[in-house]
Amino acid sequence: MAEYHNVFQPTFDELKSNFPLKGNWKSTFFKNDNPLVVELGCGKGEYSVGLAQKYPQKNFLGIDVKGARMWQGATQAIDQKLDNVAFLRTRIEFIEWCFGSDEVDEIWITFPDPQIKKKRAKNRLTHPVFLERYSRI
């Protein structure tokens, strides 16, 4: 996926030192001002790709930490020539390094890990710490 034009895999250092797409997803990658919809924990990317097909007037960005998962969606998007969907491989904890203030129009969390153990609840994508981060982007 390193050569895919629709997949971004920034290193920790790249994110920390002002990631170039932060605040610029619409203008630099999507090259439009359409709403930006982010799917957190996108897995194989089937929702991101499906939504991109259904809503061509919106931009979709699937985020997941596991590249092997999102390969399927990224490949499908390229094969179908979808220019309104991309994928970002990173940890959700770094989300504020990926997006500017008020850059994201919608956030989708389709499967927030319903099996997570109580002691790890702070890692759940719907934990108040994460919700606060989302509100800033």
RANOR-V596092 format. One record per residue. N is the residue number from 1. RES is the residue in three letters. D_CENTER is the distance of its C-alpha to the mean C-alpha in whole Angstrom. Layout:
n=N res=RES d_center=D_CENTER
n=N res=RES d_center=D_CENTER
This chain:
n=1 res=MET d_center=15
n=2 res=ALA d_center=16
n=3 res=GLU d_center=18
n=4 res=TYR d_center=15
n=5 res=HIS d_center=15
n=6 res=ASN d_center=11
n=7 res=VAL d_center=10
n=8 res=PHE d_center=10
n=9 res=GLN d_center=11
n=10 res=PRO d_center=12
n=11 res=THR d_center=15
n=12 res=PHE d_center=16
n=13 res=ASP d_center=18
n=14 res=GLU d_center=16
n=15 res=LEU d_center=14
n=16 res=LYS d_center=17
n=17 res=SER d_center=19
n=18 res=ASN d_center=17
n=19 res=PHE d_center=14
n=20 res=PRO d_center=15
n=21 res=LEU d_center=12
n=22 res=LYS d_center=12
n=23 res=GLY d_center=14
n=24 res=ASN d_center=14
n=25 res=TRP d_center=11
n=26 res=LYS d_center=13
n=27 res=SER d_center=16
n=28 res=THR d_center=16
n=29 res=PHE d_center=13
n=30 res=PHE d_center=13
n=31 res=LYS d_center=17
n=32 res=ASN d_center=17
n=33 res=ASP d_center=17
n=34 res=ASN d_center=16
n=35 res=PRO d_center=14
n=36 res=LEU d_center=10
n=37 res=VAL d_center=8
n=38 res=VAL d_center=5
n=39 res=GLU d_center=5
n=40 res=LEU d_center=6
n=41 res=GLY d_center=8
n=42 res=CYS d_center=7
n=43 res=GLY d_center=10
n=44 res=LYS d_center=12
n=45 res=GLY d_center=10
n=46 res=GLU d_center=13
n=47 res=TYR d_center=12
n=48 res=SER d_center=9
n=49 res=VAL d_center=12
n=50 res=GLY d_center=15
n=51 res=LEU d_center=13
n=52 res=ALA d_center=13
n=53 res=GLN d_center=17
n=54 res=LYS d_center=18
n=55 res=TYR d_center=17
n=56 res=PRO d_center=17
n=57 res=GLN d_center=17
n=58 res=LYS d_center=14
n=59 res=ASN d_center=11
n=60 res=PHE d_center=8
n=61 res=LEU d_center=4
n=62 res=GLY d_center=4
n=63 res=ILE d_center=3
n=64 res=ASP d_center=7
n=65 res=VAL d_center=10
n=66 res=LYS d_center=12
n=67 res=GLY d_center=12
n=68 res=ALA d_center=15
n=69 res=ARG d_center=13
n=70 res=MET d_center=11
n=71 res=TRP d_center=14
n=72 res=GLN d_center=15
n=73 res=GLY d_center=12
n=74 res=ALA d_center=12
n=75 res=THR d_center=16
n=76 res=GLN d_center=16
n=77 res=ALA d_center=14
n=78 res=ILE d_center=17
n=79 res=ASP d_center=20
n=80 res=GLN d_center=19
n=81 res=LYS d_center=19
n=82 res=LEU d_center=16
n=83 res=ASP d_center=15
n=84 res=ASN d_center=13
n=85 res=VAL d_center=10
n=86 res=ALA d_center=8
n=87 res=PHE d_center=6
n=88 res=LEU d_center=5
n=89 res=ARG d_center=8
n=90 res=THR d_center=8
n=91 res=ARG d_center=10
n=92 res=ILE d_center=9
n=93 res=GLU d_center=12
n=94 res=PHE d_center=11
n=95 res=ILE d_center=9
n=96 res=GLU d_center=12
n=97 res=TRP d_center=12
n=98 res=CYS d_center=9
n=99 res=PHE d_center=10
n=100 res=GLY d_center=13
n=101 res=SER d_center=15
n=102 res=ASP d_center=15
n=103 res=GLU d_center=12
n=104 res=VAL d_center=10
n=105 res=ASP d_center=12
n=106 res=GLU d_center=11
n=107 res=ILE d_center=9
n=108 res=TRP d_center=9
n=109 res=ILE d_center=10
n=110 res=THR d_center=12
n=111 res=PHE d_center=14
n=112 res=PRO d_center=14
n=113 res=ASP d_center=17
n=114 res=PRO d_center=20
n=115 res=GLN d_center=22
n=116 res=ILE d_center=21
n=117 res=LYS d_center=25
n=118 res=LYS d_center=26
n=119 res=LYS d_center=26
n=120 res=ARG d_center=22
n=121 res=ALA d_center=22
n=122 res=LYS d_center=20
n=123 res=ASN d_center=17
n=124 res=ARG d_center=16
n=125 res=LEU d_center=13
n=126 res=THR d_center=16
n=127 res=HIS d_center=18
n=128 res=PRO d_center=19
n=129 res=VAL d_center=18
n=130 res=PHE d_center=14
n=131 res=LEU d_center=15
n=132 res=GLU d_center=17
n=133 res=ARG d_center=14
n=134 res=TYR d_center=12
n=135 res=SER d_center=15
n=136 res=ARG d_center=15
n=137 res=ILE d_center=12
